Amino acid sequence: MAENLAVPLLLPNPPPPRPLFPNHPQFHPTSPSPPPSPSMTPLVQDLLLDNHGSSSSQHQHNNAQYPDNRTTTRSRRRIGKSFDSNRGKPWSNHGLSVQGGKILKVLIDPSFDSKQLDETLRRFFASGGDSLSSDILGIIRGLGFNNKLDLALSVFEWVRKREDYVTLLTGSSTAVIINLLGKAGRVSSAASLLHNLQINGIEIDVYAYTSLITAYAHNGRYREAVKVFNKMEEEGCTPTLITYNVILNVYGKMGMPWSKIIALVEGMKLNGVAPDLYTYNTLISCCRRGSLYQEAVELFEEMKLHGFTPDKVTYNALLDVYGKSWRPKEAMEVLKEMESNGFPPGAVTYNSLISACVKGGLLQEATMLKNQMMEKGIKPDVFTYTTLLSGFERAGKDDFAIEVFEEMKAMGCKPNICTFNALIKMYGNRGKFDEMMKVFEEMKLYKCTPEIVTWNTLLAVFGQNGMDSEVSGVFKEIKRAGFVPERDTYNTLISAYSRCGAFDQAMAIYKRMLEAGVTPDLSSYNAVLAALARGGLWEQSEKIFAEMKGGRCKPNELSYSSLLHAYANGKETGKMKALAEEIYRGSVESHAVLLKTLVLVNSKSDLLMETERAFLELRKRGVSPSITTLNAMLSIYGRRQMVAKTNEILNFMYESGFTPSLTTYNSLMYMYSRSGSFQKSEEILREVVRKGIKPDIVSYNTVIYAYCRNGRMGDASRILSEMKDNGLVPDVVTYNTFVATYAADSMFTEAIDVVRYMIKQGCRPDQSTYNSIVDGYRKFDRQDDAKNFVKNLRDLDPHIPKDEEGRLMERIEMKWLLPVW
């Protein structure tokens, strides 16, 4: 098993020691910029920088590296600010000859007919001149400025047909046309054009490659961007700083392992390319996916050491990392530093802070931040509301989540697909599939089309509910809709199948992911760990965990959480307690998630004192418990018939605005089913139905047990009929409850009839089924009948395992040696 799960090392070498960028002797942030490369005019420099800036919401800085001047010092310049004094003003014929300017004026005239292009350009070329090459570049760029992409492309293609096209079409012209196609979303055309030019003998330079990489990145086609970058390096074309910055941004968006990002940074250093502020901002953002807040802080300090002043983007990126790492207190410290350095928080800042608080379980603080935004005149946006909605959904406070959604609409903030995805998840996880489908209808009203995250949400919902056929159906729909499964889809599928108990399918998906060339990230490892944990495969979990710590990716709180679950499900209480002590001592960072997990695993293992200790630690640290945590407390108190304690937790839930889930009600049903007030279990079942929650098989089995235990077989049969009417198939637990009750009342004919019926329905009896009958005979001292039952068992159950009869005979002998109580 462990051998099959081991992931091939993505990078054989360990990450380099910090700092990422040691002091470069050639790098001085305040020194003047180098002269432009002879092969590239200021116009094209500016164009590339502008496109680089537009591909990200971040403000970027230009420290462009040139192949001829890799060791030249340069000043920081904000990407997006123009080398061209006319930026932001009406187009000026900057860089064009008088004749070139006239031709451009003709081409951009609204009355110009494209049929006249051939004649117009022939006249222009007939005039000759030494500036034809630069004029072509200026004309193409001018047409792009005036949103005449097709005409610009026609000019480019017209020149290509000339015999002297190699001297006329510079790398700059190619870069411009690739850039324009990329901005228009015509990336495939851009890639095809570059390929054809290369075949025709035109040398493709770094700026053309960078334009194509940027085009792919701008259109979300990250894998293709990486392929172009790799090809560029293979052909010996040295990347510029802009190229590295774009590809670093791509790595961050793809969730590349930190080791791969480090390897790219090493490549920068080897090529003599020093970082700029944008590089550091991007690297800090890359820390977000892996929750690498320590690495982000080290980068933050390093950039200041190298003379860069953090800007608003830097602070927002750091806030984002803290948010992802569930560290709201540190995020608030960043806010203070940010404000003290003259950067007033905006919507992006507040959204990062709200996200940090939500992930840390501080929902009240998150709501206060939203109110603070409004008091400062900053209008909450769709991200603000969706983050809050998702937080309340995860905490189990559905009513608050709906309130956020209604306020959002009342404030004129249009929900987006992420908002609807959160609502789908909320209703789906509660088993409210009718409400979930209504969300799909509302999506249509807002013209939101399901996207890959929507499908992933459905995969997670159906996986959570153990609906494996629906999981497979959704995956087919994803492919039918034309979506190429990405890492998140594979991760979700692994989790979904493992939740359905289909461990082999989960591992098959993981293998398929590797075969598809998708690099596993922290989420992938966590999905695999969670799958192993559900099976209690703690030894394999430890091996995967060791591989992660060995350099593949740093385990986070979810990784440790899965390890705790693996120990709990594998009955390794000692290992679980040892890891718990490490968490309490601080040897393992104690996040809210880990403390909540300790409540869950201790409750599952029926360790009352340990469960209460974890819960008290959670409250002591000011972390708001989630509905799952409270359900764990209800479960352990309910199993022990601690009614007063159970009511304490239940009252806390209601007072704090939590919406009870089906798990809540099932725990209450269980408690009452084992008490003198067993009828209350059905009363709670009726309340569940009234609230629009669909009871599951556990709900019905619990109520059936309550009636069987108290000899109310008619009521038990009534509940069984209701269960089947609602589309639920009785399982072995359902039937075993009836078998055990009949056998305990000496109604052996009825007990055997139930066994015969369950086999006919395709439900295999287990050891408990036959143990109940044998033990029933023992209760009434009917040893011969017990032995006859076992001897004739194969007539009742032809598929019974060969060793089962022997096991039951041994049980009979052992039972009759014991006194009857």
N, C-alpha and C positions, 0 to 999 in steps of 0.2 A: 504493500500500500504506500508506504513512505517513498519507495523508489519511484513509483508511478507519479507521485505528486511533486517530486522535486523539480523545481524550475531551473532550466539551464542558466548559468551565470550570464547576465547581460553584459557585464564588463569584467574582464579577468583581473584588472588592476584595481587596488583600493583607491578611494578618493584621495586627491593630493592634500597635503597639509594646508591649513589656513595660514595667512589670508589668501583669498582667491587671487587677488592681484597685488603681488609685492610691489614695492616702489620701483617703477620703471625709470631708469636714468633719463630716458628721452621724454618723459611725460611731465609737463608742468601745466596745470589747469589754466594759468593766467597768461600763457605765452601766445603770441599771435598765430593766426591761421596760416596754413601753408598755401602756396599758390596752387591754383587748380591744375589738375592733370592736363597735359597737352591734348589728350584724346577726349576731353570732356569740357564742354563749355559751362559757364555759370548757370545758364538756363537749365541744362539737364541736371546739374547738381541740385539746383533748387527744386526741380520737378520730382526727383527721387526723394529728396528730403521731405517734400510736401506730402507725397504719397505715403511715405513711411509714417509720417505723423498722423495722417488720416486713418490709417489702419488700426489705430488704437485710440482709446479715449484718453490716454496719458499724454501730458505735455512731454515732449521729447527734446533731447539736446543733441546738437550736431557737432560731432568731433570726427568728421568724415576722414577715413583713411584712404590714401591714394596709393596705387601700386608703386609709383615712382618715389613716394616720399613716406615710406612706412615708419621711418624713425624721426620724422619731423615733428616738432612740438606744435600744439595747436590750442586754440582757445575754445571755451565752451560756447556754443551757440544753440539757441532753442530751435529745435526742428519745428518747422511750420512758419518761422520768421524768415522773411525772404532775403536772398541775396539781391533780388530784383527790387529796385526802388518803387516799381509800379505795382507790387503785390497789393491786392485789395482795391486797386483802382481800375478803371477801364483799361482794356488791353492797349499796350503801347508796343510799337514795332521795334522793341529792344533787340539788338543783335541782327536785325535785317538790313539789307542794303535798300537803297531807295526803290529799285526795281522790285525787289522781293516784297517790300511793304505794299507796293501798288498791287501786286498779284494777290497777296493775302486779302487786301481790301475788296478786290473783285470776288474772291472765293467766298467771303463771309457775307456778301450782299444777299439779302433775302431773295432777290430776283434771279440770282445765279442759277442756271440750269446745268446739272451735272453732265449733260450731254456735251456741253461746251468745254469740258475739262481738258480733253486731248488737245484741242486747238489752243487753249489758254496756256497750257504748259509748254507746248511747242514754241509759242511766241516768246515765252519767258526764257527758255533754254537757247533759243536762237540769238538772244541778246548777249549770251556768253557771260564772261566775268569770272573773277577769281573767287567770288563768294557763293557760288552755287551750292556747295555742300552745306555751309552754315545757313544759307537761305532756306534750303529744304527742311532743315531741322526747325528753323524758326516758323516756317509756314505750317508744318505739321503740328507744332506745339500751339500756334495761334488758333488753328482750327479746333484743336482739342479744348482750348480755353473757351471757345465759342460753341461748345457742345456739338461740333460737326465731326463726330468720330468717323462715320462712314466715308465722308469726304477726305478726311485725313488719311484713312486707310487706302482710299483710291489713289491719292497722291503718292503714297509710299509704294503701292503696287505699280503705278505708272513708271516711277523711277526705276523700279526693279527690272523692268523690261528693256531698259537701255543697256547697251553693251558696256558702257562705262559705269554701271551701277555700283561696282565695288568701291570706286573712288568717291562716289557721291553719297552713298548711304553709310554714314559712320556708325560706330557703336552707339553713339548718342542718339541718333535718329531711331535706331532699333529699340533702344531703351524707352524712348518716349512713346513709340507706338504700342509696345508691350504694356507699358504703364496705362495708357488710355484704354486699351482693351480690357485690362484687369479691372479698372475702375467701373467699366460698363458691365462687368460680370461675364465677359466673354473670354474666360480663362483658357478654355480648350482651344479657341482660335489663336490666342496668344502663344500657347505652347506649340501648336502646329506651325505657326509662322516662324517661330524661332528654330524649330527643327528643319524646316525647308531652307531657311537662310543658311544654316550650317551645312546642309547638303550642297548648296550652291556655292560654297566656298567663302562665304562671309564669316569673318572671325567674330565670334561672340565674346564680348568682354564682360567684365565683372558687373558693369552697370545694367547690361541687358539681362544677365542672370538674376541680379538682385531685383530687377523689375518683375520678372516672372515669379520669383519666390514670394515677393510682396503681393502679387496678384493672387496667387494661390492662398496665401495666408489671409488676405482680405476677404476672400470668398469661403473661408472655413475649410479649405481643402489642404489640411495640414500634412498629410502623408506625402502628397505630391510635392509640396514645398520642400520637405526634407529630402526627397529623391533628387530634386533639382540641385539642392545644396550639395549633396554627396557627389553628383555627377560633375558639378562645377569644380569641386576639390580634386576629383579624380583626373580632370583634364588640366590640372596645374594652374587653375585660375584662382588667385589669392583673394579671399573675401575681404571686403572693406568693413569698417566698423558698423556701417548701416546694415550690411548683410548679416553680420553676427547678431546685431540687435534684433533684426526681424526674426531670425531663426531661433534665438533665445525665447522670444515672445511665443513663437510657434511651439517650442518645447514645453513652455509653461501651459499653453492651451491644451496640448496633448496629454499633459500629466506625466511627462517623461520622468523616469527615476532620477533622483538627485545625482546619482553617480554619472548618468549620461550628460546631465547639464554641466557637471564639473568637468567632464572630458571635453566638452565644447569650449568651456572657458580656458582649459589648458591649450586647446588649439589656437585660441585667440592670442595667448601669450607667446606661443611658439612662432606665430606670424608677426610678432611685434606690434600687435594691435592693443592699445590701452583702452580701458573702459571710459565711458562718459556717464553722466548722471542717469541717462535713460537706461544704460546697461545695469546699473545698480538697482534702479527702480524695477526693472524687469526681473532681475534675479530675486529680489525680495518678493515680488508677486509669484514667482515660481515656487516659493516656499509654502504657498498657501495650500496647495493640494495635499502635500504630505504632512501638513500641520507642523512644519519645521520652524517653529518660532525662534528657537535658539540660533539657528543658522541665519534667520532673518535679522535678528538683533546684531549678530556679528558683522553682517554685511552693512547694516546701518552705521555701526561704529567705524567700520573700515572706510566707508565712503567719506565720512567726515574727516577721518585721518588723512585722506588723500586730497583734501582741499575742496570737496564738493559740499555745498550747502543744501540740506534736504529741502525739498519744495513740497507743495501740497500733495502732489502725486505720491511722493515718498511716504509721507505720513499716512495717506489713505491706504497705500499698499501694506504698510506695517499693521495698520488697524485691521485690514482684511485678514492678514495672517493670524493675528491674535483672535479674531472672530472665529476663524476656521479651527483654531487650536483650543477653543473653549476657555479663553482666558480674558474675561471681561474686565477684571481689575487692572491688568497691564494695559488693556486698550484705553481705559480711562486716563491712565498716566500719559499715554501718547497724546491724547486730546489736550491735556494741560500743556505739554511741551509745545504742541502745535500752535496753540493759541498764544503762548508766551513769545513765540517766534514770529508773530504777526500773520498767521494764517487762520483767519476765522473759519470755523467749520461750515461746510455747505451740506447739501443733500447727500452727496456721496459719503462724506465723513460720518454724518449721523446714521446713515444706512449701515455702514460698517460697524458702528458702535451698537446699534440695535441688533445686528446679526450676532455680535459677540455676546451680548446679554441673553439673547434667545437661546443660543447654543449652550450657554452656561446655566440655563434654567432660571434666569433672572427676568421673568416675564413682566413683573411689576415695574422694574427699572427700565425695561425696553419700552413699555407704554409711556412712562414718564419722559423718556427721551423723545418719543414721537410728539408728545404734547409740548415739550420744550422747543422742538423744531417750529411748531406752529406759532408759538409765542414770539419767536424771533423772526417770523415772517417767511420762514422756509416751508414751502408747501410739500408735505409728504407725497412721494410718488408711488408708482405701482410696486417698486421694489420694497419700499417701506411697509406698505400694507401687506404684501405677500409674505414678507419675512415674519411679521407679527402673526398673520393667519397660520402659517406653517408651525410657528412656535406653540401657539395655543392648541393646534391639532395634535402635535407630538405629546403635549402635556396631558391630553385628554380633556381639555376644556373646550368642548365643541361649541357651546353657547357663545363663548367669547370669540371664537374663530368666526362664527356667523356674524356677530356684531361688527367685527373688523371689516368683513366683506360688505356688509350693508353700509357702514360709514364710508368705505372706499367709494361705493357707487354714488352715495349722497353728496360726496365732495367733488363729484365730476371726474374722478380718477378712473379711467377705463381699465378693467381687468385685462391681463394678458394671459397667454397660454400657461405661464408659470402659476398664476393664481388658480386657474382651473385645474391644473395638475394637482395642486395642494388640496383642493376640494374633493377631487376624485379619490385621492389617497385617504382623506378623512372618512368619507362615506364608505369606501371600499373596505377599509380596515375595521370598520364597525359592522360590516356585513349588511349595510343599508344599500343594496344594489339598485333599488328603484330610484333612490335619491341620486345615486351615482350616475345613472343614466339621464336623469334630469339635467345634471351638470353638462352633459354632452349637448343637450338641446340648447341650453343657455349659451354654450360656446358658439353655436351657430349664429345666435343673435348678435354676438360681438365679432363675428367673422373671424373667429380663431380656428385654425385648422390643426388637428392633432399632429404632433411632431414626435420625434424619437423619444423625448422625455415622457410624453404622454403614454406612449406604448410601454416604456420602461416602468412607469408608475403602475400601469395595469398588470404588468408581469409581477411586480412586487406585491400588489394587492392580492392577486390570485394565488401567488406563492404563500403569502401570509395566511390565507384561508385554506391551504392544502388542496387547491383545485388544479391538479397537475394537467388535466386535459385542456383546461382553459389557458394554462401557461403555454402549452404547445401550440394551441390555436392562435394566441396572440403573436407568438414568434413567427408563425407562418404569415400572419397579416403584415407584420413588419417587413418581411421580405417581399410580399406581394405588393406592398405600397411603394416599393423601390428604395427603401432605406437599407443602407449597408450597415450591418451591425458593427458598432464601435465598442470600445472598451467598456463603457458604462452598461451597454446592453448585455454584454457577456457577463459582467459582474452581477447584474440583476438576475440573469438567468441562473447563474450558479446558486445565488441565494434562494431564488424562487423554487428551484427543483429540490434543494436540500431541505427547505421548509416543508415541502410536500413529502419528504421521506425518500425521495428518489435520488439517493446519494450517487449511484453509478451514473445517472444522467447528468448530475451536477459536475462530476469529474470529467465526463465526456465533453461537456461544454467548455470546460477549462482547457482540455486538450485541443479542441477545435479553435479556441481563441489563439493558442500558441501557434497552431498550424497556419492561421490566417495572418501571422506576422504582427499581431497586436501585442505590444509589450505590456506585461503585467505591471500594475502600479500598486500602491499601498491598498487601495480599495479592492484590487484583485486578490491580494494576499489575505486581506481581512475576510473576503467572501469565502475563500477556501478554508480559512481557519474556522469560520462560523459553521461551515458544512461539517468539518471534522468534529467540532464541539458538539453538534447535535447528535452525532453518533457516539459521543463519549470517547472518541479516539485520541486520548490525551498524549500518548507517546508520539503519534504522528504529528500532533499539534506542536509538541515541544521541538520536534525536528524542523518543522516549517518555521517556527519562531526563531530557532537558532540560525537558520539560513538568513532570515530577515535581519537579525542583529549582526550577522556577519558582513553586512555591507550592501545588501540588495535594496532594502528600504527600512527606514527607522520605524519600529513598531510604535503605534500610538495607543490611546486609551481603549479604542475598540479592539485592538489586537490583544491587549491584556484581558479585556472583557471576555473575548472568545476563549482564551486560555482558562479563565476561571470557570466558564461554562463547561469546557471539556473535562476539567477535573470533577465538577459536580456531577455531570452525566456519566462519567466513568467511575463514580463512587470513590474517588481519590480525595477523601475528606482531609487527610493530612496535608497533601500538597496544596489543597485549596486554602487551608488555614495558614500555611506557611507564606503563601503569596499575599494573603490578606494582611499578615503582620508586616510584610515589606511595604505594603501600601500605607498602613497606618503610621509606620516609622518614617515614611517619606523616601525610602530607597527606590520605590517606583512612584512616579509622580501621581499624586492623588487627585484626579479630576472628578468632577461630578459624576461622569459616566461610570467610573470604576466603583465609586461608593454605592451608586444605584445598583450596579451589577452585584456587589457583595450582598445587598439586601435580597436580590432575586435568588442567587445561588444558595445562600444560607437558608432561605425560606424553602426552596425546592428540596434541600437536603434535610429539612425538618430540624435545623439547628436554631432553636428559639433564642438562646442568649446571644449567639453570634449575629442573628438577624436584627435583634433589637440594638445591639452595639453599632452595627453599620448604619441603621436608621438614625440613631442618635447622633452619630458622627456627621451624617448628612445634614441634619438640622443645625448642629453646632456650627458648621461652616457656612450657614446661611444659604444653602442650596435648596431651592424649591423642589419637593418630591414630584415625580411624574405620576400619572395614573397607573403606570406599570409597577412603580415602586409601592404605591399604596395598595394595589391589588395583591402584591406579594405579602404585605403585612396582613391584609384581610385573610389571605389563604392560610397562613401559618396559625393565626389566631382561631380561624374557623375550624381547621382540622383538629385543634386541641379543645374545641368547645369553649373558648374564652370569649363568651358573648359580650361581656362588658368592654373588653379591649376592642373587639370587632366593631362595636357601636361607636367607640371613640374615633376609630379610623374613618368610619362611614360618615360621622358627623363632620369631621375635619374636611372630608371630600366635598360635602355639600356646602359647608361654610366658605370654602376656598374656591368654589365655582367649578369644581371638576365635574365632568359628565361621566357618570358610571358607565363602564363598558360591559360587554357580555361576560368577560372574565370576572368582573365585580359581582355580577348577579350569580354566576355559576358558583363562586366561592360561598356566597350566602346560602344558595340552595344546598350546597354540600353540608354546611354547618347544621342547617335545620333538618336535613334528611337523616342525620345521625342523632337527633335529639327527640325529646318528647313532643316537640312542636313540629313534627314532620310535615303536617299539612301545609305549613308556611312555604315549603319548597315549591309546591304548585302555585301558591299565591304569587310568589316571585316570578315564576314562569309566565303567569298571566300578565304581570306588570311589564316583563320584557316584550311580550307580543304587543301590548298596548302602545309601547314607546316606539314601535316600528322596527325593533331589532329582531333579526331572525335568529331564533334559538339554534344551537348546534347539537350534535349528537351527545356531547357531554351534558348539556342542559337536560335533555330528555332522559338519558341514562340515570342521572342523579335523582330525578323525580320518581322514575320507575323503581330505583333502589329504595327510596323512602317508603313507597307503598308496599313493595315486596317484604321489606324488613318487618313491617307491621302487619303482615298477613292480609293486606288489602289487594288481593290478586286481580279483582275486577277493575279497580282503579288503575293498577299497573298495566293491565291489558288495554284499557282505554287510552292511556298515555302512549302506549306502543302504537296503537292505530293512528293516533294523531301525528305521531312522529313520521310514520310511513306516508300519511296523506300529505305531509309537508315536503315530501321528496327526499327524506333522509333514510338511508339504508341501515337497518340495525347491524351492529357489529358484534364481535365475540363477547364484549363486555355486557351488552344488552342481553344476549341469550344466556350468558353465564349467571346473570342475576336471577333469572327465572329458574334455571336448572338448580342452582344452590338453594333457592327458597323451597321449591317442591321437594327436593331431596331431604332438606332439614325437617320437613313436615311429614316425612314418610310417604310422600306421593311420588313413588318411583316411576310409575307408569307415565304420569304427566311429565316428569323430568326427562325420561327417555324420549317421549314424543317431541319435546322441545329440541333435543339433540338431533332427532331424525329430521325435523323441520329445518333447522339451521343448516344442516348438510345439504338438504334439497335446495336451499336458497343460495348455496355457494359460499357459505361462511364456514371455515374450517374450525372445528373444536380444538381447543388447546389443552394443556395439562390441567388447568384449573377446572375445565368443564368436567373431566372424568374424576378428578380429585373430589369434587363436590359430591358426586354420586357415591363413590367408595366411602367417603367420610360419613355420608348419610346412613349407609348400611351399618357402619361401625356404631353410630349413635344409637341405633336400635338393636345392636348386637346380632346382626344378620350376616355372619361371616360367610356361610355357604352361598347366600344370595349374591354377596359381593364377588365371590370367586366365579360363580356362574356368569355374572354380568361381564367379567373380564374375559372369560373363556369364549363367550359368544359376541365379543365386542367387534370382531372383524365382520360379522354379518350386518351389524349396525353401521359400521364405518369401514368400508373396504380399503380405504386409503390410509388407514392409521399407520404410523411409523412402526417398523418391526420391533423396536425395543420398548414401545409404549406398554405392551401387555406385561412384559417382564417387570417394568418399573412399577406398574399398578399392583402386581402380585406382591412385590416387596413392600409396598405401602400397606397393603392389607395385613401382611404378617407383622409389620412394625406396629401398626395401629392396635392390633389385638393384643399386643404385649403390654400396651399402656392401659392404666385404669380408666374407667369411664367416669367422667366428672359430672 
